[in-house]
Amino acid sequence: MTAGYVWRSALSSDSSDVWIGRSASRVGAAYIRRVTGPDHTRVEIDGRAADADALALIEHRAWGHFTAMQVRDGRTRGLDLHLARLQAAHRATYGADLDGALIRDRIRHALGGAPDASVRVYGYWAGLIVTVRQPELMPSRPHQVSSQHFQRAFAALKHPGSGAAQGYFLDRALAAGFDEALLVDAQGTIAEGAITNVGFWRAGEIVWPDAPALPGITMLVLRRELDAQQVAQRQASIRLADLPAYDGMFLCNSRGWAPVDRVDDTPVPVPAAMTATIARAYDAAAWDAI
């Protein structure tokens, strides 16, 4: 094994595994998680390529907290939000500060001049782990989601510890021919997707679920741009039973965004006004130099 590169690992493949293609054998299934074959990941620990002993250690431990970003031409959307997330989570988890300039330096070093990549930065007790993989993009076509009864512990913190459970419910959704799992509580209150945030469209405004969920970077980027474009936004408690009262729904994560056209057996409209509004906000977001 080349130092610094690993096959799919617990570190790099928790609940947001790489998904590719469309399943020919499942009606409506849009992704196949790649669980076989090589998927090389560059891993650096505090600016140095991880050796075999370090890789063996991180393979079997859900370290700290992390953020995930797409890099294009050495830039990413919402860099300030990524840095703020890492710094706040590190203080909450370890009672210590992380230097923003150091985080950026570690990312640049791990990229090694590669212009485009999927990057994760993990904060752990002794410093930073950075992983670099191939760039990814969420397909823009309408997605179908399956409701699953699960709520993440410490939902506001992006941490690997919940990956196994999220992966389990995502697997259930994929096996049933859906694209994503929609996490709901016992009363059917919608919180988030297994690896996405969700938003709704109603009478020309964006409605975000008012429930424990990760404040995803792409969601925060969208909210900022929507505010700048004076698009009305609010939060509300939304149950599965409330879906017919909404005019549209969408998903977003570090790979992008996509409309939703089905939740379980319930069709969801895909209004052109919603997709145009989200696309306009997303495209307006600046790409920040790392």
N, C-alpha and C positions, 0 to 999 in steps of 0.2 A: 504493500500500500504506500502510495506517495505521501510523504509527510505533509500535513495540512489539508489533505483531501480525504473524504470519507464517503462510503455508501450511505444510503438513507439512514439517518440516525434519529434517536429520540430527540436530540437537540434541534435538528433541522426539519423534522417532519411531524410535529405534533398535529394539532387539528387543522392546520392549513397546508396540507400536502399539495404537491403539484398535481393539477388536473389537466388532462389533455383529451381533445377529440370529442366525438359524440358516440355514445354506445349504440351500436347497430341492433343490439338485442333487447334494448329497453325502450319502450315508448316514452318519449319525452326526456329521457336521461341525457344530460348534456356533457357530463364529464366522466372520465375514468381516472380514478386516482392511480398514479403510477406507483405500484408496489413491487414491481420486479424490474430488473435491468439497471444499468448504471445511472446514477444521478449525482455527479460529483459536486461536492461542496467545498469551497475554500474556507477553512476555519483558522482564525487567528485569535490568540489569547494575549491581550495586552500588547498588541503590535508584533507578535512573533507567531510564525506558523506552529500550529499545535503538533507536538510529537505524539508517538503512539500511546504513551502512558497517559498523557493529558486527554487524548481522544477517548481512551477506555474509560476514564473517569467521567467525562461529561456525557458519554453515551448512557450512563445509568443514573443520572441525577437531573431532576427538573430544576435547573438553576434559576433563582431569582426572578427577574422580570425582563421584558424585552419590548422592542418596537420593530415593526417590519415596514420596509419601504421599497418602492420601485425607483431605480436610478436610470436616468436617460441623459446621455452626454454629460455625465458627472454631476447631475442635478436631481433634485427630488422635490415633490410638492410638500408644502407644510413643514419645512425643516425646523422652524422655530417650535412647532407643536411636537415634533419628535423629540427634540432636545428637552423641552419642558416636561414631557411624559417621563423620559428616562430620569431626569433629575428629581422629579417629585416622587416617583416610585422608589428610587434609591434611598431617598430620605425616609420614606415610609417603611421600607423593608429593613434597611441596615443602619438608619440614623446617620448617614454620611452623605456628603455632597459629591456630585460628579461635575467636572469642568466641561462646559460646552465645547470649548476649543479642542480639548483632548478627544472628546467623542468624535468630532469631525475629522481630526487627524487619524484616528484609528480606522474610521470608515475609508478614508482616502488610501491609507496604506494597504488595507485588505483588498480594495478594488485593484490595486496594482496597475492603474492606468486603464482598466476596462471601462469603457464609457457607459455601457448598459448592463444592468444586473438587478437581481432581487437580493436585497440586503436585510439582514437582521442584526440588531445590536442587543446583546444580553448584558444586563448589569448583574454581577454576582458579588459575593462578599469580598473578593480580592481585586476586582477590577472590571474589565470589559472583555466580552467575547464577541467577535464579529464573524458572521457567516456570509458568504457570497455565492450565489447560484445564478442560473440563467434567468434572464428577464421573463416576466409573465404578464399576461393581459387577460382580464375578464371578458369573455365573449359578450357582445352587446345585445344579442338576441334576448327575447323574453325568457325568464327563468320560471321554474316551478318549484315550490317549496312544500315541505311536509312538516306539520306541527309535531313537536316532540316535547314531552313534559320533563323539563330540566332547567335549573337555574345555576349559573356558575357561582361558586364561592368567591368572595372578594371581586365581584363583577367589575368594579371600576379599575382594577389592576390587570394589566396584560401580563399574565404569568404562565409558564409552561405547565404548572401543576394541574390545571384543569384540562390539559390537552387530551388525556385518555378518554375522559367522559365525553368531551365534545366530539372526539373522533368516533366514539361508539354511536352517538346519535346521528352524526353525519353519515356514517356507514349505513345505518338503518334507512335513512332517507334515500341514499343513493341506490341501495338494493331494491327499493320500492319504485325506482324510476324517476326520482326527483333530483334536483340540482343542489339543494341546500336544505338543512334542517332549520326550522323556525322554533326557537326556544320559548316555551310558554309555561306559566305556573299552573297549579291545580285548577284554578278558575278560568283558564284559557287566556289569561292576560299576556299579551305579546311583549317580549323584552328585546330580543335581538336574534340574529342568525347564529349558527354554530361558528362561522368564521366571517360574518358580515354584520353590519348595522342595517337596520331597515327603516324606511321612511314611507309616508303615505301622502296622498294628494286628495284634497277635498275642497271643492269650491274655490279653486285657484290658490290655495295655500298649502304649504308643507306642514305635515303633522308628524312629529317624532314621538315614539312611545315613551310614556312616563313610567318607567320600570327600571329595576336594577340592570345595568348593561355597561359594557365597555364604551367609553367615549372614543370611538375610533377616529384615527387621524383624518381619513377621507371624509367622514361625517363632519368633523370639525372644520375642515377646509370648505366643504359645501356650505355649511351654516354661515361661515364668514363671508363667502362670496355671495350667497343669497341675501344676506343683510346688506352688502354693498350695492346689490342690484334692487334693493327695496322689495324683495319678495317676502310676503307674510309667512312667518313660521311660528309654531307653538308646540307645546308638548301636551299630550293627553293620554289617559289610560285607554288602551285599545285592546279589546278582546276579540277572539276569533269570531264570536257571534256578531261583532260590530262591522265586520268586513263589508257586507253589502251597502253600508252607509258611506263607504269611501269610493272615490273615483279612480284610484290608482295606487300602486305600490312599487317600491324599488329597493334594490340591495346596493350596498357599497362596501368596499374594503380597499386595501392598498393596491389591488390590481385594477381598480376602476369601479364602474357601476353598471347596473342593468335593470330594466323593468321586470316586474313579476306579472305573470298572466294566470297563475293558478296557485291556490293554497289548499292543499289536500284535494277535495273534490269541488272546491268553490272557484269558479272562473273569476278573474280579476281584470277589469278593463285596463288598457294601455293607452291612455289619452295622449294625443300628440302634444298638447300644451304642457303636460308634465315632463315628457321626455325632452322637449325643447328647453324647458326651464332648467332641468338638471344638467343637460349638456352644456348650456350656456354658462352656468355657474362653474362647472367642472373645468371647462376649457379656459375660463378666465383666471384660474388659479396659477400663480407664478411658479416657475421651476427655479428653486433656490440652489445656488452653487454650494456643494458640500465642501 
